[in-house]
Amino acid sequence: MTCPHQSQPPGKDTGRRICALDLYGGKPFVGTCNACIAAGQNTPEHAADMAVRYERSHPSAHRGLSGCCDRADLR
């Protein structure tokens, strides 16, 4: 499977890819890319939705909060 947002870093192929949509930290493994493609998540719309969710759970104004275990009322 190929994705138009996926590229291979230079050098030896270690299975890592570069995601232009910055999904999975921007450096997923090829298996993760394949699962993303199969799920139909390799779209700019999905990446934008994930960015909104990330900002909601990890607010930039409070970088010390993880959003997962810290108090949400500090936002």
Order of alpha helices (4+ residues) and beta strands (2+ residues): beta-beta-alpha-alpha
